[in-house]
Amino acid sequence: MSQKQSPQTLAVKAAENAFRTAKPVSTPIYLSTTFHREQDGSYKHGFVYSRMQNPNRKILEEGIAQLEQGDRCLAFSSGMAAISAIFQALRPGDHVLLPDDVYYNIYALIKEVYAPWGLSYDLVDMSDNQAIEAALLPDTKLVWLETPSNPQLKISDITHISQVVKKNNPEALIAVDNTWPSPVLQLPLALGADISVHSTTKYFGGHSDVLSGAVVIKGQEELTNRMERIQILGGAVPSPFDSWLVSRGIQTLYTRVKAQTETAMQLARFLEQHPAIEKVNYPGLESHPQHEVAKRQMPNGYGAMLSVLVKGDAHRAIEVSNKLQLFTTATSLGGVESLVEHRKSVEGEDSPTPGNLLRISIGLEAFEDLRLDWEQGLGL
Ligand SMILES: *Cc1c(COP(=O)(O)O)cnc(C)c1O
């Protein structure tokens, strides 16, 4: 085109990428929603339109699939969107078995949204193997595990439960919410589960600045295809920037989680012997009722989440949490900053969480500083 172009056209061309062949070391963010089609009609790199797939999302999905030892990963715009997609893959009439202390938004999701759509469900103590077997129905198509559980840190034996479920209901799927341990500490798919699901908002992102989720599947090709259709057609996908932020977080995941876990273990031991504390829930402690199971299925450590029962009532627990200075009183977890939360007041009056329970997410601060903070916060 030799003809001089109009300013209107030049304006459009002004932002054209002149560096297609540059080789940046850190991954760029591909904001483009659409991709060049070749002359023969094909798409050279497989990218057509960003809801279907985007380079940042692809990098994220392939990275997580590898870390979780799964065959495929599908990324979503939040942990709840990922979880919702799993329920959507079921059919009306299917029965779901959930932990009686499941993450409370998952309970709300199935009760308020998916039960009216035709899923039925029961809640069971997922640390009680006999209760689980007794609760299986002929229509049970999904068994949901969350281990360690929130906020009581109960442990489910993934290997044993997977075997029992497959023996009774060969078609039933076992899904594990692996948000808390992350693949650094627990690999559900290697232990017998079919699906590992994440709120990547937490440890993967790691900096409390991005909302996203992921479903990782092992085998189960038909389910994978159906879930990919739900992802693409439902459209609850993470933005390129969100995908990029989580990928960036993953680069330091192992270093962060190992350090945070070490500090959590030390703080759990300190709080367990403190006279103002009634009980510490942490699977790394020998006093934890499923410590042996945890030791087997979390060989690299027990995570950076714990909860404590403060001696006294809810009022006293809230008072203690407000006195802490290095622990921000806020919900969520998995970031570099330590958080504390009075869980009962978040979950509501009908939640089974004790009123004197505080949930703690350990960050990357030094143990000694965190210990001194609890010492002054509990001050006798
Ligand atoms: C936060 C969380 C979720 C929900 O994830 P979002 O990213 O907030 O949608 C699900 N499960 C567990 C265990 C969580 O901690």
The ligand as an SDF file (V2000), in Angstrom:
LIG
                    3D

 15 15  0  0  0  0  0  0  0  0999 V2000
  -10.9670  -19.8610   49.1820 C   0  0  0  0  0  0  0  0  0  0  0  0
  -11.3730  -21.2660   49.0560 C   0  0  0  0  0  0  0  0  0  0  0  0
  -12.2940  -21.6580   48.0650 C   0  0  0  0  0  0  0  0  0  0  0  0
  -12.9750  -20.6680   47.1410 C   0  0  0  0  0  0  0  0  0  0  0  0
  -12.1000  -20.0610   46.2560 O   0  0  0  0  0  0  0  0  0  0  0  0
  -12.2930  -18.5820   45.6380 P   0  0  0  0  0  0  0  0  0  0  0  0
  -11.0610  -18.3710   44.8580 O   0  0  0  0  0  0  0  0  0  0  0  0
  -12.4810  -17.6400   46.7850 O   0  0  0  0  0  0  0  0  0  0  0  0
  -13.5220  -18.6150   44.7840 O   0  0  0  0  0  0  0  0  0  0  0  0
  -12.5870  -23.0090   47.9740 C   0  0  0  0  0  0  0  0  0  0  0  0
  -12.0320  -23.9210   48.7930 N   0  0  0  0  0  0  0  0  0  0  0  0
  -11.1670  -23.5730   49.7690 C   0  0  0  0  0  0  0  0  0  0  0  0
  -10.6010  -24.6250   50.6460 C   0  0  0  0  0  0  0  0  0  0  0  0
  -10.8050  -22.2350   49.9300 C   0  0  0  0  0  0  0  0  0  0  0  0
   -9.9390  -21.9010   50.9040 O   0  0  0  0  0  0  0  0  0  0  0  0
  1  2  1  0
  2  3  1  0
  2 14  2  0
  3  4  1  0
  3 10  2  0
  4  5  1  0
  5  6  1  0
  6  7  2  0
  6  8  1  0
  6  9  1  0
 10 11  1  0
 11 12  2  0
 12 13  1  0
 12 14  1  0
 14 15  1  0
M  END
$$$$
